[in-house]
Amino acid sequence: MPDGSMARFDYPITRLPDYPMQIARVVGTVVSTQKHRALAGATLLLVQPLNLDGTPRGVALLAVDGVGAGVREKVLVVLEGRAAGEALNRKAAPVDAAVIGIIDHVECDAD
């Protein structure tokens, strides 16, 4: 925030459908000076899940970046804790979501 105050997000407590991988857009970064030792050096991103037409779906999620994604990039996110940790080579890390790919193009047959 310009005045130095922290932004506050009041998200409703909802869950997205249990799809293990989703398309999302990186909407921000998160800085954490104190975190679990298994996450030392990890980059944290705020990602917004998307519908196939690119419109936002549900609430933004916190994900560990495994590919060097930047703000405004469309990404592939895995949402299962064990799979997310394994995708990052951090098997013992407390990870629920991980960015595992940067999407260049999405093509969808609308039948």
N, C-alpha and C positions, 0 to 999 in steps of 0.2 A: 504494500500500500504506500502511496506517496508520502503520507505523514509518519511512516515508520511503524504503524500499528499492524498487527497480524490480521489477516483475512479470516473470517469465520464462516464455515460452511455448515448449514443446518440441513443435512440430507435426511429424508425420511428413511426409516429402517425398512428397506425392501431388498429382495434378492432378484437377480437376473435369472432367467432359466438356466438350468444346469448344463450348459454346453461347455465342454472342456476347452475349446479354443474359440476366440472371438476376434472380430475386426474392431479396432478402436483407433482413436486419434489422440496423440499426445497433446494435452492441454496445459501442462505445466510441469515444473520440477519441484522436488521436495528436498530440503536440506535438513539433515539430522546429524548433529554432532555426537549424539549418544545413541548407539544402536547395538543390537546383538552382535557379538564378536564374529559370527559367521557371515555377517553382512558388511564387515569392514571393507571399505573401498568400493562398495556397490553404489550405483546411481539409482535413485528412486524417482519414478515418474508418476504423474497424475494422468491417467488415461480415461477417455470417455468412450464407452462402447457405442458402436454405430449399427444402424440398420443397413441393409444392402444398398439402399439409395443414398447413404451417407448422412442421414439425419441422426441426431443423438438418440440413444436408447438407454433408459435407466439412469443410474447414478454413476459418477466418476469413481474410478478405482485407483488404489495405490499399487504400483507394480515395480518390480525390480527390473532394470534394463540389462539385457544380455547382448545387445547388438549395437549400441551407440546411437539410439534414436534421438531425434530432436523434437522440439515443440513444433506442432502443426503437421508432423508426419503421421501417415496412416500406418498402423502396425498390427501385427498378429500377436495376440495375448493368449497364453495358456493359463487356465484358472484352477487347475487341481494342484493342491499343495505339493504332493510328492513329485508329480510331473514337472511342476514349475521349478522346484529345487534341483531336480536332475538336469533340466534343460540349461540351468546356469552353472552346472558342476558344483553346486552347493547343497549336497544331499542332506546335510544336517541342519540347514538354515531354515528358520521359521518363515517360509515364503508361501503365500497363497496365490499370487499372480506374478507372471514373468513375461516381459516383452521378448519374444523369440524370433521376430522377423520384422523387416520394414517392407511394406507393400508398395510395389510400383504401379500395379494396375489390377483392377477387379473387373472381370467379365462375367455376366450372369445372364443365362437364358431365361427370359421372362415368361415361359410357357406355363 
